[in-house]
Amino acid sequence: MLTARGISTGKSDITDRQFNIAFAFESSDTGEPAIAQSTFHHFADYNWYPAAGAPSFVSEPPGDALSHSPEARRSTLRYARNLALWLAGRRP
């Protein structure tokens, strides 16, 4: 049986309610660890390095929070590193 737990939340600007945006599935007899999240686009180069240009399917203007906020960039890199380590079976 798969078990999942919420590992990251967001907050709606409209309703002000929190919601889960990422779930972790622990390794078990039925499979390896996995992540399901609604924020997959945050791992795209366009969000990390807007100067590299957008993929052809993106029509919205780039954000620039990571280039203007060293703490946001550190937090994002830490999240990506911890996620990669966890998926590889190592604890961050």
Residue pairs with C-beta under 8 A, 6 or more apart in sequence:
1 28
1 30
2 25
2 28
2 30
2 31
3 25
3 26
3 28
4 23
4 24
4 25
4 36
5 23
5 24
5 26
6 20
6 22
6 23
7 22
7 23
7 24
7 35
8 20
8 21
8 22
8 37
8 39
9 18
9 19
9 20
9 21
10 18
10 19
10 21
11 17
11 18
11 19
12 18
12 19
21 37
21 38
21 39
22 35
22 36
22 37
22 38
22 39
23 35
23 36
23 37
24 33
24 34
24 35
24 86
25 31
25 33
25 34
25 35
25 36
26 33
27 33
27 89
33 86
33 87
33 89
34 87
35 83
35 87
41 47
42 76
43 80
44 55
45 52
46 52
46 53
46 54
46 55
46 58
46 62
47 62
47 63
47 66
48 66
48 76
50 62
50 63
50 64
50 67
54 62
65 72
66 72
66 73
66 76
67 73
81 92
82 92
85 91
85 92
86 92
